[in-house]
Each structure stands twice: as C-alpha cells, then as structure tokens.
Amino acid sequence: MANVNFLNPFLRAVQEVLQMEVGLQVRRGDLTLQNSAYTTSSITTLLSMVGAVRGVVLYGMDQPMALKLVSTMLGQEQEEFDDLAQSGIAEMGNVITGLAATYLTEAGYTCNISVPTVISGSGTMISTLDFRRLVVPLHTDFGDMSIHLALREDQKHMRTKLMLNNAQEGQAHEVQPPAPTPENILQLV
C-alpha cells in the first residue's frame, strides 16, 4: 500500500538530500501507477524495506544525470559510470532511503533498509518487481529522475495498531485488518 504516510517521507528526504549534497531543487511531477517487472531507467538503485513498512524502493535516472550527481558530490568530473560512480549513486539512494526510514519511524512505522543495489540498463527484469508501484517523477536542473514505491504496511503492525486503538476505546479483542484488494492497495490522500 502506498499512501501519503509513506510517500511524503520519501519526497521530503529526496528534497533534503539533493539540496544538501548537490544543491539541487526538486520539482515533483504527476504521480502514476506502474505494474512491471522491468526497470525503466538506464540507472536504477534498488533498496528493500522491512518492518512496519515492507516492500521495495527504486530510484531511476539516466546515466548523464547520475554522472552529474556523482561529479558534484566528489567535486571532480566523472566521465564514466565506473565503480566509483556506482558507489556514489548507491550511497545517495542509501542516504535518501535511510532518511525516509527515519521519518517513517517518527510517524510510528519502524522499519529497516537493505544495502542498495545499482542496476545499469533499462529494461532489466527484476523478478520480484512484477507488482503495482507508485511512480513519482522528479525534475531537477541535472535532469529527471523517478522514485518507485512498492510499499505496504506490515499486517502484524496493522493488527497491533488496531489492538492498541481498541484497548484505548475499552475493546480488548483483536480485530483483523481488511484483506488487500485492488481498491485499497493504493490510497492517496
């Protein structure tokens, strides 16, 4: 489930990290849904999340933008997408996702992130990505990038919240959350 509780921490984190690290302002485009097992950008950074929020986050961009980001971060021209450039892009995805995870935790969604994986080449099939994800296009002076969020609240976390809410209302029994349906998978406020 990708809802505003999950989207806003990522938007805030990407804006803060790109401003702090490379001095970029970020403008958000229109949100879309995508259901595909294939990457759509020439450079994609993938991270998994576990805990109260579970799923996958992807950051996609073209190679020229990736090289501009890394060159600015390093303070030296980076002309090839070599190991150093891959490491820089992976670290940027790691910092953005780590900051978003901090914001999610502050909102009551404790979660952890995986080590980032960088994928070179659009159209690369990732077997675990054949599910619906929210795509957020971002526009910068270095070029365009996108965040793909395929996140949902963990069922155990949902049950715990319902039990706490019921206990506060004097109802001690456990209530099961509704089963996921296409209608409630994506709830944007």
C-alpha positions as CSV (number, residue, x, y, z in Angstrom):
1,M,0.0,0.0,0.0
2,A,1.5,3.3,-1.0
3,N,-0.3,6.1,0.8
4,V,0.6,9.7,1.8
5,N,2.1,8.4,5.1
6,F,4.7,6.5,3.0
7,L,5.1,9.0,0.1
8,N,5.7,12.2,2.0
9,P,8.8,10.9,3.9
10,F,10.5,9.9,0.6
11,L,9.6,13.3,-1.0
12,R,11.0,15.2,2.0
13,A,14.1,13.0,2.1
14,V,14.9,13.3,-1.6
15,Q,14.5,17.1,-1.5
16,E,16.7,17.5,1.6
17,V,19.4,15.1,0.4
18,L,19.7,16.5,-3.1
19,Q,19.7,20.1,-1.7
20,M,22.3,19.3,0.9
21,E,24.6,17.1,-1.2
22,V,24.5,18.8,-4.6
23,G,22.5,22.0,-4.2
24,L,19.6,20.8,-6.4
25,Q,16.0,21.9,-6.1
26,V,13.4,19.2,-6.8
27,R,10.1,19.6,-8.5
28,R,7.6,16.8,-8.4
29,G,5.6,15.7,-11.5
30,D,2.3,13.8,-11.7
31,L,2.1,10.5,-9.8
32,T,1.3,7.4,-11.8
33,L,0.9,3.7,-11.2
34,Q,3.1,1.1,-12.9
35,N,2.9,-2.7,-12.9
36,S,6.0,-4.1,-14.5
37,A,8.9,-6.4,-13.7
38,Y,11.3,-4.2,-15.8
39,T,13.4,-1.2,-14.9
40,T,12.6,1.9,-17.0
41,S,15.8,4.0,-16.4
42,S,19.4,3.4,-17.5
43,I,20.5,3.6,-13.9
44,T,18.3,2.2,-11.1
45,T,19.1,2.0,-7.4
46,L,17.0,-0.6,-5.5
47,L,16.5,-0.9,-1.8
48,S,14.2,-3.1,0.3
49,M,12.4,-2.1,3.4
50,V,11.3,-4.4,6.3
51,G,9.5,-3.8,9.5
52,A,6.2,-1.9,9.9
53,V,6.7,-0.9,6.2
54,R,7.6,-3.6,3.8
55,G,8.5,-3.5,0.1
56,V,10.9,-2.1,-2.4
57,V,12.0,1.4,-3.3
58,L,13.7,2.2,-6.7
59,Y,15.4,5.4,-7.8
60,G,15.7,5.7,-11.6
61,M,17.6,8.2,-13.7
62,D,19.6,8.3,-16.9
63,Q,23.4,8.0,-16.9
64,P,24.2,11.7,-17.7
65,M,22.2,12.7,-14.6
66,A,23.9,10.0,-12.5
67,L,27.3,11.2,-13.6
68,K,26.4,14.9,-12.9
69,L,25.3,13.9,-9.4
70,V,28.4,11.9,-8.7
71,S,30.7,14.6,-10.2
72,T,29.1,17.2,-8.0
73,M,29.3,15.0,-4.9
74,L,33.0,14.2,-5.5
75,G,34.0,17.7,-6.6
76,Q,35.6,16.3,-9.7
77,E,34.5,15.3,-13.2
78,Q,33.2,11.8,-13.5
79,E,33.0,10.8,-17.2
80,E,32.3,7.0,-16.9
81,F,29.8,5.1,-14.9
82,D,32.5,3.1,-13.2
83,D,32.8,1.5,-9.8
84,L,33.2,4.9,-8.1
85,A,30.1,6.3,-9.9
86,Q,28.1,3.2,-8.9
87,S,29.2,3.6,-5.3
88,G,28.2,7.2,-5.3
89,I,24.7,6.6,-6.7
90,A,24.2,3.6,-4.3
91,E,25.2,5.8,-1.4
92,M,22.8,8.6,-2.5
93,G,20.0,6.0,-2.6
94,N,21.0,4.7,0.8
95,V,21.1,8.2,2.4
96,I,17.7,9.1,0.9
97,T,16.0,5.9,2.0
98,G,17.7,6.0,5.4
99,L,16.4,9.5,6.0
100,A,12.9,8.5,4.8
101,A,13.0,5.5,7.1
102,T,13.8,7.9,10.0
103,Y,10.8,10.0,9.1
104,L,8.6,6.8,8.8
105,T,9.8,5.7,12.3
106,E,9.0,9.2,13.7
107,A,5.5,8.7,12.3
108,G,5.1,5.3,14.0
109,Y,6.3,3.0,11.2
110,T,9.6,1.5,12.5
111,C,11.5,-0.1,9.6
112,N,14.9,-1.0,8.3
113,I,16.5,-0.8,4.9
114,S,18.7,-3.2,2.9
115,V,22.0,-2.5,1.3
116,P,21.5,-0.7,-2.1
117,T,21.8,-2.5,-5.4
118,V,22.6,-0.5,-8.6
119,I,21.3,-1.8,-11.9
120,S,22.7,-0.5,-15.1
121,G,20.5,-0.7,-18.2
122,S,16.8,0.0,-18.8
123,G,14.6,-3.0,-19.5
124,T,16.3,-5.2,-16.9
125,M,13.9,-7.7,-15.5
126,I,13.7,-8.0,-11.7
127,S,11.6,-11.0,-10.8
128,T,10.3,-9.5,-7.6
129,L,9.1,-6.3,-9.2
130,D,6.0,-7.6,-11.1
131,F,3.6,-5.7,-8.9
132,R,2.0,-2.3,-8.7
133,R,4.1,0.6,-7.6
134,L,3.6,4.3,-7.3
135,V,5.9,6.3,-9.6
136,V,6.9,9.8,-8.6
137,P,8.7,11.8,-11.3
138,L,11.1,14.4,-10.1
139,H,12.6,17.2,-12.2
140,T,15.9,18.9,-11.4
141,D,18.4,21.1,-13.2
142,F,20.6,18.0,-13.7
143,G,17.8,16.0,-15.4
144,D,14.8,13.9,-14.4
145,M,14.7,11.0,-12.0
146,S,11.9,9.0,-10.5
147,I,11.1,7.2,-7.3
148,H,9.2,4.0,-7.5
149,L,7.4,3.0,-4.2
150,A,6.0,-0.5,-3.8
151,L,5.4,-0.3,-0.1
152,R,2.7,-1.7,2.2
153,E,2.1,-1.7,5.9
154,D,3.0,-5.0,7.6
155,Q,-0.1,-6.9,8.6
156,K,1.3,-7.5,12.1
157,H,1.9,-3.8,12.6
158,M,-1.7,-3.1,11.4
159,R,-3.1,-5.6,13.9
160,T,-1.0,-4.1,16.7
161,K,-2.3,-0.6,15.9
162,L,-5.9,-1.9,15.8
163,M,-5.5,-3.7,19.1
164,L,-4.0,-0.5,20.7
165,N,-6.8,1.6,19.3
166,N,-9.4,-0.9,20.6
167,A,-7.7,-1.0,24.0
168,Q,-7.9,2.7,24.3
169,E,-11.6,2.5,23.4
170,G,-12.2,-0.2,26.0
171,Q,-12.4,-3.1,23.5
172,A,-9.7,-5.7,24.2
173,H,-10.4,-8.1,21.3
174,E,-8.2,-8.4,18.3
175,V,-9.6,-7.1,15.0
176,Q,-8.3,-8.3,11.7
177,P,-7.5,-5.6,9.1
178,P,-9.3,-5.9,5.8
179,A,-7.8,-8.2,3.2
180,P,-5.9,-6.3,0.4
181,T,-7.9,-5.6,-2.7
182,P,-7.1,-3.7,-5.8
183,E,-9.3,-0.8,-4.5
184,N,-7.3,-0.5,-1.2
185,I,-3.8,-1.2,-2.4
186,L,-3.2,2.4,-3.3
187,Q,-4.8,5.0,-1.1
188,L,-3.5,8.5,-1.7
189,V,-4.9,11.3,0.4
